[in-house]
Amino acid sequence: MAQLRQISIFAENKPGKIEKITKVLADGGINILAISISSSGDFGVIKFIVDKPDEAKDLLIKNGFTVSLNEVLAIELVDKPGDLHRVAVALLRCGINIENAHVFVVNERAQSYLIVEVEDVDEAKKKLANEELRFY
Amino acid sequence: MFWDEELETISQNKLKELQLKRLRDTIGRVYFNVPFYHKKFKEINIKPDDIKSVDDISKLPFTTRQDILDNYPTGLLAVSRDEMVRVHTSSGTTGKPKAIFFTKNDIDRAADLIARCLVMTGMRKNDVLQNMMTYGLFTGALVMHYGAEKVGILIVPAGPGNTERQILLMKDFKTTALHITPSYALYLAEYIKSKGIDPTKDLYLKRAYLGAEPYSEETRRKIEDIFGIDVYNSYGLSEMNGPGVAFECEYKEGMHTWEDNFVVEVIDPDTGEVLPDGQKGELVFTTLQREGMPLIRYRTRDISRIIPERCPCGRTHRRIERIFGRSDDMFIVKGVNIFPQQIENVLMSIKGVAMNYQIVLESLDNMIVRVEIAKDLFDGNVMHLVNLQNRITEELRKEILVKPKVELLEPGTLPVSEGKAKRVIDNRTL
């Protein structure tokens, strides 16, 4: 399966930003699967997982947004106590440094992914090859 | 190559002789024909005959911007208004402008100095100059226009703005040189990049003349790199014809001041005392060739220094260093004098910063530097942005000794300038 990609949009911390972005996506018929925001106070980066990332990127750029499309690591989580810990242990054991993370629920709660932003996705995957982890 | 080899390479002694002759002539004319100067000279008991050497100029009173305003519009004319063929004004921030009048000969001499500058920087008859300055009351566009025409250069009098058309003109007429404001040059650079045009392949540019607003050395280099051209620093002000008072030669190490047309002095802005060559201070100019509106010891409020060493290009006219700052542009934060160019210098040297920026003065102690991030360097990582913000803050603090608040903005947020950029927004209520 293709590597999961995440769209990041630079945004000054001003009211109405998310409204504008989501309008562009809505008008373009893009389905948003997950959202997260990392903020520094004055500005932040809004991140989306969408069904059509390339199309979404083009649309946002055309509308004047500052956009980056990056590969992320998506590790499957099982809906039971202790599972996130299991994944965290694996990441630690393999020395993967997490730059940012959030959860992406795919199918009710039955299936979800831990979205992990790392410096180098391929290298992280190699390191994690022997762990019992399932990826998107 | 020279436009006027004899005068451009005149020996220092002969130049002094020529200056003295023209200075005495100018002083005679203002003493007898301009009541303002007559009164001023009388007050300190100076007669034209008291000027026996060029250095005696220091005995004469200064002319200030306020004097020009007070004598608006025609109070400083040395010949009849009927002899005037053109008036230019320089925008004042408050109320009336400064009016500068030119006789036919004055226009011709101003054009001649521009011709020297253009030929000195490599322009020839077969060159094409696209003049993107505003044609109108402002001296920049027209004075350059007349000078270029004198050399025989083909001029494309495009004026500023309408970037799409500018590019079309540059392509169709094979423009080799631009006369442009630095802020518009930066905008044009980004525009060209966004359209996928490679200026070194798709255009014919060789050089650009920047003017009308201050810019940093970093900006010059940036424009040179992006367009693959030479940019020559120059100095001018409406009160002294406009552009072409001083210009860089091929060596780009200081600007030759045309001393057969101007006496240049550097003074201590506080005491008015003349400073020795090499010391930094306020530039003061006296016109030596102007008929219509001669000005004696005009205080420019621009800070520079005289470079007395001979230039390898062979021209004997002394150079001045690029303007350190215009004292009008200077502002004070936490008691520290800051010039906008210092901030521009820092910003232009940092990767990840786009070319548009703004300085907002909030109070006596607070300033905000608003910068747009570079679109193509955004990687989605908020920490990288925080690092960039911290780096800009720290680099600025090192340069200006005051820690500004740095705001990172989305590209395209700040107003785009197609003429004179307004870089400093003053919100202080003092």
Contacts between the chains, C-beta under 8 A, distances in Angstrom:
chain1	res1	chain2	res2	distance
A	6	B	380	7.4
A	7	B	380	8.0
A	8	B	378	7.7
A	8	B	379	7.7
A	8	B	380	2.8
A	8	B	381	7.7
A	10	B	373	6.5
A	10	B	378	5.5
A	10	B	385	7.3
A	10	B	410	5.9
A	11	B	410	7.2
A	12	B	407	7.7
A	12	B	408	7.6
A	12	B	409	6.1
A	12	B	410	6.1
A	12	B	413	7.5
A	38	B	382	4.3
A	39	B	382	7.3
A	40	B	382	5.8
A	40	B	385	6.7
A	40	B	386	4.9
A	40	B	389	7.5
A	42	B	389	7.8
A	42	B	407	6.1
A	42	B	408	7.1
A	43	B	385	6.6
A	43	B	407	7.9
A	43	B	408	5.3
A	44	B	382	6.4
A	45	B	380	5.9
A	45	B	381	7.3
A	45	B	382	4.5
A	45	B	385	7.3
A	47	B	380	7.1
A	64	B	410	7.9
A	64	B	412	5.8
A	65	B	410	7.4
A	66	B	373	6.8
A	66	B	375	5.4
A	66	B	378	5.0
A	66	B	410	5.4
A	66	B	411	5.8
A	67	B	378	7.4
A	68	B	378	5.2
A	68	B	379	5.2
A	68	B	380	3.8
A	69	B	380	7.9
A	70	B	379	6.9
A	70	B	380	5.1
A	99	B	381	6.6
A	99	B	383	6.9
A	100	B	381	8.0
A	100	B	382	7.7
A	117	B	381	7.6
